[in-house]
Amino acid sequence: MNECNIIRDVLPLYAESMVSEDTKAFVEGHLKGCDECRKELEMINKPEIIQTACDAVPLAGIRKKLVMKRIQTVVLSVIMVLAIAVVAFSYITKPIHFEYTDDLITVTETGDGGVLLTFREDVAACSYESMPSPENGEGKYYFVEAWTSRLLQWTNEDTENKTLTAYPTVGMPQMTIYYTQNNGEEDVCIYGEPITNGGVITQPRLALNYYLFTALVLFAVLGVLWLVFRKKARVKIGLERAILFPLSYILSHIAICGLSGVSYTMTRDFELILLVTLLLYCVLLLVYNVIRIRKEIKEYI
């Protein structure tokens, strides 16, 4: 019987140190003079080392990606809650303006030349803006508004009537006060002489429509670029991340203002839209990253 055949049958056990001392001495004595059996022993040992090294790299990569996925999922949940909270805050604090009625405002002249405006009990907040006469600059005009909100209706325990006091410009007794309804109808002159023979209407701001249109155009342009460069991996990923921003703005606009861009409180609405846009963009970006990590883990598996 060929001695090499016997040695090769024993080599796997020898490599694992699972032979007796006599067999070990016999194998080692044979290996000293047999190149073929030495190479066979090297082949038995070598694949195990390579296999261990090859398995360790993807395993470490999978663990790292799983940790990143967990972290991003937690951050995603926190930001999502914040975004929902901001939208809810916008809804409950949105001003609800009062239409003018005869009992909404009581106008009383004060002894020092001013005019006291006392509002109905259900008015939670009020304010005014003033401007000089547009005709000769010798008079003063006030534009008064009154509103409430869902939050103020729930929390306002103050039963005192809200008041404002308007004063004419020193040395120019002429003063006119308008109540602004903020509903597309004419402002109501509640004190003094009207500015003109015709009506005065306080128009809403329309800039939010332009911003929404810009976001829609940007979304469409990035979508076209994605179709053109979708076969280039790096460009495709960059465009997918970029397109999430105009999408976030569009969704935020709808969440704050609905489908309309008409607003009587544009500064407030725009600031809230931007805040929700940033939060929503982070949410969409994290969702995008989590989906990509899942795909990469599946490829490893």
VEXVEXRO-917469 format. One record per residue: residue in three letters; x, y, z of N, C-alpha, C, O in turn. Coordinates in steps of 0.001 Angstrom, whole numbers, padded with zeros to 6 digits, always signed. Each point is the difference from the previous one (the first is absolute). Example, Ala and Ser with C-alpha at 12.3 -4.5 7.8 and 13.67 -1.06 7.14 Angstrom:
ala+013190-005690+007800-000890+001190+000000+000900+001200+000000+001036-000019+000665/ser-001386+001069-001385+000820+001190+000060-000770+001090+000730+000509+001108+000169/
! end
This chain:
met+000848-001201+000000-000848+001201+000000+000885+001253+000000+001013+000053+000698/asn-001401+000942-001479+000753+001249-000097-000086+000749+001332-001085+000300+000498/glu+002288-000002+000071+000035+000685+001300-000640+001376-000065-000611+000443+000973/cys+000742+000247-002119-000574+001354-000145-001518-000026+000155-000588+000922+000564/asn-000038-001979-001065-001455-000083+000133-000415-000079+001463-000982+000616+000415/ile+001738-001375+000353-000296-000122+001426+000188+001351+000695-000825+000415+000814/ile+001917+000256-001149+000303+001302+000624-001093+001017-000325-000442+000742+000877/arg+000010-000708-002127-001013+000983-000406-001350-000256+000679-000760+000933+000260/asp+000472-002207+000024-001224-000303+000745+000081+000504+001432-001002+000379+000607/val+002219-000385-000088+000185+000398+001399+000219+001508+000158-000217+000549+001080/leu+000651+000123-002165+000383+001425+000094-001089+000890+000611+000332+000844+000832/pro-001621-000985-001200-001008+000867+000635-000037-000135+001517-000163+000992+000711/leu+000315-002228-000210+000034-000205+001450+001288+000557+000581-000005+000570+001092/tyr+001103-000729-001810+001295+000525+000446-000052+001529+000091+000519+000596+000943/ala-001145+000014-001924-000094+001473+000001-000809+000516+001183+000229+001117+000465/glu-001160-001909+000023-000829+000398+001144+000559-000531+001319-000641+000124+001044/ser+001879-000737-001095+000638-000559+001207-000873-001051+000668-000151-000025+001221/met-000423-000844-002054-000904-001023+000514+000566-001421-000212-000763-000959-000113/val+002104+000831+000060+000649-001317-000181+000884-000293+001210+000356+000898+000763/ser-000016-002158-000608+000880-000412+001109+001423+000473-000276+000327+000446-001100/glu+000512-000556+002137+001383+000421-000133+000750-000869-001016+000832+000504-000755/asp-001125-001799+000736+000670-000892-000965-000378+000381-001427+000864+000073-000873/thr-002176+000174+000628-000451+000387-001349+000572+001347-000393+000399+000199-001147/lys-000357+000734+002102+000553+001330-000261+001458-000103-000437+000428+000663-000945/ala+000348-001529+001669+001415-000169-000354+000136-000643-001376+000885+000346-000783/phe-001785-001291+000507+000024-000669-001295-000284+000985-001132+000692-000014-001017/val-001720+000885+001186-000373+000987-001031+001115+001010-000198+000352+000328-001133/glu+000203+000167+002231+001055+001015-000116+001244-000575-000662+000678+000689-000762/gly-000379-001959+001054+001130-000635-000659-000209-000114-001497+000926+000188-000789/his-002174-000503+000405-000308-000090-001431+000058+001364-000673+000505+000123-001116/leu-001030+000918+001802-000053+001337-000597+001396+000564-000281+000182+000791-000925/lys+000795-001202+001726+001362+000519-000209+000551-000388-001361+000804+000735-000573/gly-001218-001861+000055+000544-000431-001271-000991-000013-001138+000320-000514-001073/cys-001543+001072+001263-001027-000049-001065-000559+001382-000258-000771+000518+000807/asp+001145+000080-001915-000488+001338-000369-001501-000006-000276-000695+000952+000356/glu+000189-002008-000982-001415-000066-000368-000896+000026+001243-001008+000706+000032/cys+001380-001469+000971-000821-000037+001218+000104+001294+000786-000966+000425+000635/arg+002161+000219-000676+000129+001314+000664-000937+001020-000656-000657+000776+000694/lys+000596-000779-002040-000901+000906-000709-001464-000293+000340-000820+000909+000131/glu+000514-002213+000008-001364-000378+000368-000355+000544+001383-001122+000454+000222/leu+002081-000502+000705-000234+000538+001341-000197+001511-000046-000854+000537+000705/glu+001636+000146-001528-000156+001451-000153-001383+000354-000549-000606+000979+000434/met+000107-001768-001383-001312+000245-000571-001108-000218+001044-001019+000691-000003/ile+001244-001670+000896-000997-000235+001051-000067+001180+000963-001084+000407+000420/asn+002242+000137-000075+000053+001120+000954-000398+001335-000634-000670+000815+000634/lys+001077-000597-001870-000175+001309-000645-001460+000378-000230-000367+001122+000349/pro-000485-001962-000903-001386+000401-000237-000736+000431+001252-000830+000908-000055/glu+001113-001536+001175-000684+000358+001240+000315+001429+000418-000875+000739+000449/ile+002166-000358-000609+000417+001362+000363-000661+001017-000927-000486+001039+000445/ile+000476-001357-001747-000585+000913-000987-001493+000147+000239-000553+001099-000047/gln-000102-002266+000311-001432+000045+000201-000369+000843+001210-000977+000747-000033/thr+001761-000868+001105-000252+000786+001203+000146+001487-000275-000818+000802+000449/ala+001873-000428-001196+000227+001413-000318-001093+000545-000882-000456+001127+000195/cys+000023-001928-001182-001032+000469-000930-001344+000180+000704-000747+000929-000304/asp+000444-001830+001252-001271+000095+000709-000022+001151+000982-001059+000569+000263/ala+002218-000214+000287+000050+001044+001037-000327+001367-000574-000655+000805+000662/val+001103-000527-001895-000201+001328-000586-001473+000311-000229-000471+001035+000470/pro-000290-001897-001184-001419+000314-000170-000777-000011+001302-000951+000766+000151/leu+001334-001625+000805-000687-000033+001289+000165+001317+000742-000955+000518+000579/ala+002175+000022-000600+000237+001309+000646-000787+001098-000705-000551+000898+000637/gly+000509-000989-001982-000757+000991-000760-001479-000048+000311-000643+001042+000127/ile+000089-002250-000003-001420-000151+000316-000305+000565+001383-000998+000696+000185/arg+001867-001000+000794-000220+000518+001359+000003+001530+000017-000840+000625+000647/lys+001787-000040-001360+000093+001464-000047-001258+000604-000620-000530+000999+000488/lys+000062-001620-001571-001189+000523-000673-001241-000184+000857-000898+000842-000023/leu+000835-001938+000781-001133-000200+000897-000034+001053+001103-001065+000501+000358/val+002243-000169+000177+000082+001054+001017-000447+001339-000584-000767+000726+000632/met+001252-000392-001853-000393+001243-000648-001503+000035-000256-000647+001035+000159/lys+000108-002177-000556-001436-000072-000263-000795+000275+001272-000995+000723-000034/arg+001428-001296+001154-000704+000224+001278+000069+001462+000414-000999+000591+000409/ile+002205-000009-000522+000169+001411+000386-000884+000892-000868-000702+000872+000511/gln+000739-001096-001827-000787+000834-000913-001496-000196+000225-000779+000938-000172/thr+000371-002141+000552-001415-000233+000275-000454+000779+001228-001100+000554+000015/val+001946-000509+001019-000336+000768+001205-000076+001491-000321-000949+000678+000393/val+001958-000172-001112+000003+001420-000376-001205+000319-000877-000629+001046+000156/leu+000311-001949-001077-001165+000171-000874-001273+000154+000819-000824+000869-000285/ser+000662-001703+001292-001203+000058+000832-000098+001331+000741-001074+000594+000090/val+002208-000134+000440+000006+001268+000753-000365+001172-000907-000827+000838+000361/ile+001449-000783-001545-000258+001114-000917-001432-000053-000515-000636+001038-000177/met+000128-002240-000064-001385-000137-000452-000966+000559+001036-000959+000693-000342/val+001218-001001+001614-000850+000520+001076+000066+001529+000040-001020+000664+000185/leu+002230-000108-000361+000150+001461-000007-000772+000630-001153-000669+001018+000178/ala+000762-001622-001354-000703+000528-001171-001514-000009+000225-000687+000974-000310/ile+000179-002073+000848-001437-000092+000287-000402+001034+001047-001076+000591-000083/ala+001953-000375+001077-000294+000981+001047-000070+001414-000565-000862+000785+000396/val+001773-000453-001327-000006+001340-000601-001265+000209-000832-000617+001063+000061/val+000232-002078-000837-001227+000105-000804-001212+000159+000912-000888+000807-000276/ala+000853-001576+001360-001108+000114+000948-000022+001388+000648-001065+000591+000177/phe+002249-000077+000174+000089+001346+000587-000512+001041-000985-000714+000926+000384/ser+001082-001080-001662-000479+000932-001018-001514-000015-000094-000638+001043-000146/tyr+000074-002232+000232-001453-000127-000131-000731+000654+001168-000969+000732-000202/ile+001431-000997+001423-000738+000503+001161+000262+001479+000272-000755+000636+000736/thr+001824-000079-001325+000288+001427+000222-000333+000858-001218+000228+001209+000026/lys-000756-001798-001076-000342+000768-001204-001058+001051+000346-001034-000342+000573/pro+001272+001610-000907-000964+001054+000339-001349-000207-000698-000064-000287-001195/ile-000996+000440+001967-001369-000034-000530-000555+001415+000144-000399+000416+001087/his+000381+000313-002194-000408+001402+000046-001525+000131+000091-000756-000814-000530/phe+000347+001867+001220-001429+000262+000177-000529+000882-001128+000632+000982-000388/glu-001789-001347-000122-000710+000914-000892-000600+001138+000833-000324-000171+001176/tyr+000187+001322-001812-000507+001154+000748-001500-000120+000219-000769-000282-000919/thr+000383+000506+002171-001411+000135+000370-000117+001208+000919+000997+000485+000534/asp-002206-000012-000359-000210+001225+000795+000449-000171+001444+000382+000975+000647/asp-000424-002206-000132+000355-000197+001404+001454-000435+000191+000423-000277+001122/leu+000347+000217-002224+001378-000471+000108+000893+001022+000711+000835-000381+000820/ile-001000+001667-001122+000872+001043+000547-000850+001151+000531-000934+000459-000657/thr+001276-000010+001847-000607+001209+000562+001030+001111-000060+001112-000144+000508/val-001492+001272-001142+000927+001121-000205-000352+001107+000992-001138+000464+000062/thr+002150-000052+000716-000222+001044+001000+001122+001017-000078+001176-000362+000016/glu-001548+001674-000103+001026+001050-000001+000463+000244+001437-000805+000059+000930/thr+002120+000081-000775+000568+000274+001323+000224+001497+000154-000038+000751-000975/gly+000272-000332+002205+000140+001429+000258+001269+000607-000554+000075+001221-000134/asp+000930-002023-000194+001273+000542-000470+000132-000046-001526+001106+000075-000536/gly-002235-000200-000151+000018+000022-001457+000131-001359-000643-000018-000114-001225/gly+000150-000919+002038+000131-001339-000559-001342-000677-000189-001043+000542+000366/val+001083-001730-000940-001209-000793-000226+000240-001392+000586+000965-000672-000363/leu-001850+000240+001274+000110-001305+000634-000877-000997-000748-001194+000226-000196/leu+001812-001342-000223-000729-001059-000693-000120-001191+000952+001007-000577+000408/thr-002236+000216-000060-000257-001126+000893-000642-001127-000809-001035+000198-000635/phe+001650-001372+000660-000451-001108-000839-000919-000940+000776-000003-000021+001231/arg-000749-000729-001958-000922-000977+000563+000767-001049+000813+001198-000193-000205/glu-001884-000478+001118+000667-000920+000928+000684-001171-000690+001009-000496+000503/asp-001531+000035-001648+000581-001165-000643+001232+000331-000843+000620-000895-000574/val-000264+002187+000499+001235+000396-000689+001179-000299+000920+000079+000524+001111/ala+000841-001376-001586+001132-000410+000835+001229+000866-000223+000862+000084+000874/ala-000768+000564-002040+001173+000826-000299-000389+001064-001005-000928-000174-000790/cys+001654+001280+000834-000278+001103-000925+001277+000808-000213+000918-000038+000820/ser-000877+000760-001919+001168+000829-000303-000397+001043-001032-001091-000050-000567/tyr+001996+000998+000333-000255+000973-001066+001302+000445-000629+001071-000116+000595/glu-001181+000621-001796+001099+000656-000703-000446+001418-000328-001181+000247-000242/ser+002130+000678+000236-000350+001395-000293+000835+000507-001164+001088-000510-000271/met-001615+001525-000414+000708+000608-001123-000484+001434-000150-001130+000306+000381/pro+001955+000578-000926-000457+001373-000222-001018+000050-001125-000122-000945-000779/ser-000602+002036+000697-000999+000165-001044+000644-000116-001373+000999+000671-000260/pro-001543-001509-000633+000566-000128-001339-000246+001226-000873+000609+000136-001061/glu-001497+000756+001498-000344+001166-000826+000932+001181+000272+000634+000521-000918/asn-000553-000102+002189+000797+001197+000309+000972-000221+001160+000758+000905+000349/gly-000772-002080+000244+000905-000296+001109-000338+000734+001266+000779-000037+000952/glu-001929+000712-000901-000349+000798+001174-000871-000762+000993-000260+000487+001101/gly-000186-001668-001482-000824-000796+000896+000677-001333+000305+001136-000248-000406/lys-001848-000587+001119+000544-001302+000366-001091-001054-000154-001155+000216+000368/tyr+001550-001367-000925-000950-001080-000236+000436-001247+000750+001173-000373-000003/tyr-002153-000267+000648+000238-001253+000707-000757-001131-000700-001125+000177-000467/phe+001769-001337+000409-000644-001199-000532+000034-001059+001097+001058-000536+000332/val-002235+000245+000224-000138-000848+001167-000459-001391-000427-000808-000140-000918/glu+001327-000883+001587-000475-001356-000239-000153-000715+001328+000674+000325+000977/ala-001571-001307-000952-000252-000779+001219-000138-001469-000390-000557-000326-001048/trp+001068-000546+001896-000040-001423-000336+000025-000852+001267+000197+000486+001114/thr-000398-001731-001336+000179-001014+001036+000694-001185-000663+000373+000067-001171/ser-000206-001133+001910+000577-001229-000560-000525-001170+000828-000556+000200+001080/arg+000729-001377-001569-000479-001164+000744+000705-000106+001350-000614-000329+001015/leu+001934+000617-001025+000744-000067+001256-000495+001046+000983-000190-000296+001180/leu-000022+001531-001660-000474+001062+000889-001407-000292+000501-000343+000342+001132/gln-000469-000970-001965-001353-000352+000434+000027-001034+001124-000855+000006+000886/trp+001861-000904-000936+000099-001053+001022+000633+000490+001300-000350-000456+001089/thr+001298+001405-001225+000817+000357+001166-000290+001384+000566+000397+000288+001129/asn-001070+000570-001869-000203+001367+000452-001057+000045+001096-001191-000175-000258/glu+001641+000407+001470-000915+000093+001138-000257+001449+000410-000739+000268+000947/asp+001357+000657-001672-000163+001413+000310-001361+000465-000518-000249-000030-001205/thr-000631+000460+002112-001345+000429-000385-000065+001490-000309-001057+000497-000392/glu+002162+000230+000559-000003+001433-000278+000008+000252-001504+000645-000721-000760/asn-001356+001736+000353-000039+000360-001417+001340+000567-000441+000642+000754+000732/lys-000230-001126-001932+001227+000547-000576-000252+001428-000470-001078+000320-000501/thr+002094+000540+000671-000154+001406-000384+001231+000494-000744+001101-000525+000171/leu-001303+001534-000991+001073+000734-000669-000320+001480+000107-001166+000394+000028/thr+002204+000417+000030-000190+001454+000023+000776+000620-001146+001200-000235-000145/ala-001882+001023-000668+000622+000659-001152+000041+001498+000252-000939+000591+000532/tyr+002067+000008-000937+000165+001442+000177+000355+000640-001337+000699-000605-000813/pro-001182+001837+000579+000373+000707-001231+001427+000519+000093+000583+000047+001084/thr-000028+000338-002215+001318+000630-000008-000079+001348+000713-000972+000740-000150/val+002010-000435+000928+000008+001253+000763-000153+001187-000949+000746+000135-000970/gly-001732+000725+001267-000235+001183-000820-000861-000253-001214-000337+000931-000731/met-000036-002225+000500-000848-000355-001149-001152-000854+000505+000115-001225+000044/pro-001224+001849+000337-001094-000712+000651-000730-001001-000904-000719-000867+000496/gln+000898+000978-001810-000719-000905-000899+000484-001450+000194+001199-000272-000057/met-002134-000639+000282+000347-001402+000202-001150-000865-000495-001169+000278+000264/thr+001535-001351-000999-000994-000945-000514+000421-001410+000403+001175-000357-000078/ile-002153-000436+000510+000286-001371+000428-000841-000971-000835-001221+000131-000088/tyr+001889-001086-000509-000662-001057-000772+000148-001334+000736+001012-000273+000646/tyr-002058-000545-000769+000113-001375+000475+000253-000901-001205-000780-000015-000952/thr+001876-000732+001005+000389-000892-001093-000561-001392+000270+000302-000609+001026/gln-001127+000106-001958-000672-001286+000217+000854-001200-000441-000198-001119+000473/asn+001144+001369-001381+000888-001076-000477-000767-001194-000560+000341-001153+000262/asn-001368+001445-001026-000770-001072-000641-000350+000329-001454-000855-000648-000605/gly+001516+001649+000062-000268+000398-001382-001070+001057-000132-000225+000514-001095/glu-000452-000171+002202-001031+001027-000046+000589+001359+000396+001110+000084+000525/glu-001873+000962-000787+000477+001357+000264+000283+000216+001475-000692-000530+000869/asp+001753+001340-000598+000239+000445+001367-001125+000954+000415-000587+000692-000832/val+000306-000674+002117-001125+000790+000509+000539+001219+000743+000814-000136+000913/cys-001264+001314-001299+000392+001228+000692-000827+000109+001283-001223+000138-000047/ile+001912-000202+001202-000719+000019+001281+000167+001329+000745-000651+000240+001018/tyr+001542+000624-001547+000163+001310+000647+000635+000959-001005+000927-000371-000719/gly-001429+001609+000673+000585+001025-000851-000531-000050-001422-000965-000704-000297/glu+001622+001473-000585-000405+000099-001387+000705-001070-000839+001193-000232+000194/pro-001902-000427-001122+000628-001011-000859+001138+000585-000826+000017+001197-000286/ile+000918-002035-000089+001137+000441-000811-000469+000484-001353+000434+001053-000466/thr-001298-001792-000162-000504+000342-001334-001507-000169-000006-000593-000500+000955/asn-000019+000934-002066-001442-000189-000147-000341-001470-000216-001089-000448+000359/gly+002021-000304-000945-000211-001427-000224+000449-000812+001197+000441+000548+001009/gly-000559-001863-001132+000373-000886+001086+001497-000273+000045+000717+000248-000969/val-000257-000761+002102+001393-000382+000205+000038-001494+000337-000704-000470+000894/ile+001531-000250-001621+000125-001430+000239+001454-000347+000293+000899+000351-000764/thr-000682-001039+001870+001342-000497+000329+000196-001337-000714-000670-000986+000307/gln+001592+000971-001257+000206-001189-000815+000928-000992+000710+000899+000410+000735/pro-001110-001694-000949+000908-001001+000569+001320-000007-000746+000084+000511-001117/arg+000942-001081+001716+001298-000159-000660-000016-001251-000860-000563-001024+000386/leu+001188+001114-001561-000020-001104-000962+001374-000618-000224+000144-000901-000826/ala+000866+001375+001550+001374-000462-000267+000164-001498+000210+000840-000621-000650/leu-001622+000030+001542+000127-001434+000244-000318-000813-001256+000530-001094-000192/asn-001407+001645-000664-000282-000672-001274+001243-000065-000872+000257-001011-000653/tyr+000518+002104+000644+001216+000029-000814+001037-000984+000531+000668-000683-000776/tyr-000538+000612+002082+000956-000938+000593-000408-001442-000307+000845-000843-000301/leu-002144+000571+000380-000485-001347-000297+000243-000345-001471+000405-001116-000327/phe-000655+002073-000543+000230-000228-001434+001481-000272-000270+000342-000877-000793/thr+000535+001638+001460+001448-000221-000158+000394-001402+000445+000807-000657-000656/ala-001375+000198+001768+000303-001345+000491-000489-001063-000986+000683-000999-000226/leu-001856+001213-000356-000532-000952-000980+000892-000077-001235+000270-001085-000517/val+000189+002255+000046+000888+000032-001175+001313-000709+000308+000489-000793-000805/leu+000081+001082+001973+001264-000640+000388-000176-001513+000110+000874-000762-000413/phe-001998+000333+000967-000271-001434+000108-000069-000647-001377+000532-001090-000210/ala-001195+001772-000733-000125-000536-001354+001356-000059-000703+000309-000983-000674/val+000499+002033+000830+001324+000036-000641+000884-001120+000534+000646-000707-000774/leu-000615+000545+002085+000818-001067+000592-000506-001378-000415+000785-000933-000167/gly-002114+000810+000000-000555-001265-000465+000463-000344-001407+000319-001152-000293/val-000285+002163-000579+000489-000213-001373+001478-000375+000007+000418-000905-000722/leu+000374+001606+001543+001434-000316+000090+000211-001423+000518+000922-000691-000433/trp-001775+000258+001356+000116-001371+000508-000234-001014-001111+000706-001005-000088/leu-001697+001268-000759-000267-000907-001123+001174-000052-000969+000292-001049-000573/val+000383+002191+000391+001120+000061-000937+001222-000732+000557+000687-000711-000733/phe-000413+000888+002049+001246-000519+000589-000227-001203+000921+000866-000309+000818/arg-002015-000379-000931-000307-001079+000945+000958-001181-000106+000071-000813+000922/lys+000667+000698-002022+000936-001118-000152+001378+000306+000592+000853-000884+000077/lys-000634+002136+000342+001250+000364+000653-000240+000027+001505-000681+000884+000519/ala+001245-001853+000161-000348-000252+001405+000172+001225+000899-000923+000364+000729/arg+002096+000275-000774+000259+001128+000909-000912+001183-000297-000552+000608+000918/val+000394-000282-002188-000875+001117-000376-001442-000303+000380-000724+000874+000476/lys+000319-002107-000688-001362-000413+000338-000272+000184+001490-001038+000542+000381/ile+001968-000993+000462-000182+000136+001456-000071+001472+000396-000845+000387+000807/gly+001735+000438-001375-000023+001433+000310-001313+000657-000393-000533+000817+000749/leu+000007-001167-001918-001271+000571-000465-001162-000487+000866-000918+000766+000292/glu+000954-002024+000116-001068-000521+000855-000033+000725+001342-001072+000273+000540/arg+002244+000034-000012+000043+000749+001261-000428+001453-000200-000667+000578+000857/ala+001052+000009-001989-000352+001397-000262-001491+000175-000238-000588+000991+000435/ile-000020-001935-001115-001422+000139-000348-000884-000064+001235-001151+000435-000032/leu+001689-000979+001121-000786-000088+001238-000270+001383+000607-000972+000168+000737/phe+001829+000833-001043-000199+001324+000615-001218+000728-000577-000862+000418+000773/pro+000749-000247-002120-001236+000627-000499-001239-000811+000341-001068+000567+000227/leu+001198-001898-000188-001140-000822+000405-000396+000312+001440-001187+000067+000319/ser+002183+000124+000553-000273+000340+001397-000717+001345+000104-000922+000158+000801/tyr+001350+000810-001615-000645+001322+000044-001453-000099-000460-000884+000602+000610/ile+000633-001354-001677-001361-000149-000518-000901-000628+001058-001107+000481+000243/leu+001579-001552+000384-000790-000667+001038-000207+000903+001211-001069-000014+000611/ser+002095+000804-000259-000109+000912+001150-001003+001112-000287-000785+000375+000871/his+000812+000149-002091-000966+001041-000384-001426-000531+000138-000873+000680+000538/ile+000646-001894-001024-001336-000598+000093-000392-000207+001460-001152+000220+000372/ala+002120-000649+000464-000294-000250+001411-000366+001284+000745-000853-000025+000887/ile+001489+001148-001237-000229+001261+000714-001148+000806-000607-000840+000531+000726/cys+000804-000439-002064-000959+000897-000670-001024-000725-000864-000889+000637-000564/gly+000999-001957+000452-000879-000693-000927+000459+000227-001433+001184+000230-000247/leu-002108-000293-000690+000341+000178-001412+000029+001466-000410+000367+000314-001132/ser-000741+000572+002017-000032+001430-000314+001281+000685+000466+000575-000362+001026/gly-000137+001359-001799+001149+000800+000398-000395+001376+000479+000857+000856+000220/val-002155-000635-000055-000512+001286+000470+000125+000055+001519-000422-000925+000694/ser+000996+002002-000182+000219+000082+001445-000078+001434+000487+000556+000910-000615/tyr-001251-000720+001725-000024+001299+000681+001055+000065+001102+000181+001043+000628/thr+000516-002154-000394+001076-000050+000995+001213-000666-000657+000477-001034+000468/met+000010+001626-001542+000998-000657-000838+001311-000259+000738+000582-001077-000135/thr-000117+002043+000906+001273-000184+000703-000060-001202+000921+000907-000833+000004/arg-001973+000742+000777-000177-001145+000898-000059-001299-000775+000685-000964+000341/asp-001504+000932-001387-000176-001236-000769+001294-000421-000679+000335-001184-000027/phe+000396+002153-000523+001236-000333-000715+001057-000547+000960+000712-000948-000332/glu-000614+001541+001512+000970-000498+000987-000332-001430+000426+000894-000833+000148/leu-002180+000554+000046-000404-001354+000370+000243-000987-001143+000409-001137+000234/ile-000661+001575-001465+000241-000866-001153+001479-000352-000089+000347-001157-000238/leu+000532+002147+000428+001434-000268-000063+000435-000961+001104+000807-000899-000237/leu-001341+001090+001441+000360-000880+001110-000435-001439-000279+000771-000939+000197/val-002008+000777-000656-000487-001346-000314+000766-000582-001186+000244-001206-000047/thr+000135+002053-000909+000777-000476-001154+001314-000615+000450+000364-001084-000457/leu+000350+001759+001343+001281-000522+000485-000186-001316+000753+000765-000945-000190/leu-001784+000892+001042-000255-001235+000748-000411-001132-000935+000473-001129+000130/leu-001360+001444-001075-000478-001033-000920+001105-000471-000927+000055-001176-000357/tyr+000826+002092-000035+001127-000402-000854+000904-000984+000744+000458-000989-000573/cys-000210+001265+001842+000797-000938+000816-000689-001353+000100+000657-001039-000065/val-001980+001046+000222-000755-001256+000082+000131-000788-001298+000309-001191+000024/leu-000541+001851-001158+000063-000691-001296+001412-000487-000295+000191-001079-000562/leu+000800+001888+000948+001390-000401-000242+000365-001224+000842+000686-000903-000480/leu-001139+000871+001721+000267-001153+000857-000722-001247-000519+000564-001094+000013/val-001807+001257-000468-000728-001137-000585+000748-000532-001219+000140-001209-000185/tyr+000336+002135-000636+000757-000391-001194+001256-000782+000389+000307-001026-000609/asn+000415+001506+001617+001224-000679+000434-000296-001367+000610+000734-000958-000246/val-001803+000858+001039-000362-001289+000604-000341-001023-001079+000384-001165+000105/ile-001097+001592-001132-000351-000906-001104+001252-000483-000718+000104-001174-000354/arg+000859+002089+000138+001239-000392-000665+000810-000978+000862+000603-000937-000524/ile-000590+001154+001839+000715-000911+000903-000637-001387-000034+000706-001009-000001/arg-002038+000956-000027-000674-001297-000072+000391-000758-001270+000249-001205+000033/lys-000200+001923-001134+000384-000642-001257+001429-000538+000075+000276-001106-000465/glu+000627+001888+001049+001394-000425+000101+000145-001219+000912+000800-000890-000287/ile-001566+000837+001386+000038-001157+000890-000496-001253-000705+000575-001078+000153/lys-001645+001227-000927-000523-001137-000755+001019-000516-001003+000080-001204-000242/glu+000705+002115-000347+001025-000440-000953+001071-000819+000697+000507-000968-000568/tyr-000156+001345+001797+000986-000782+000761-000536-001395+000314+000699-001006-000123/ile-001975+000987+000535-000595-001266+000394-000209-000906-001216-000496-001118+000141/
! end
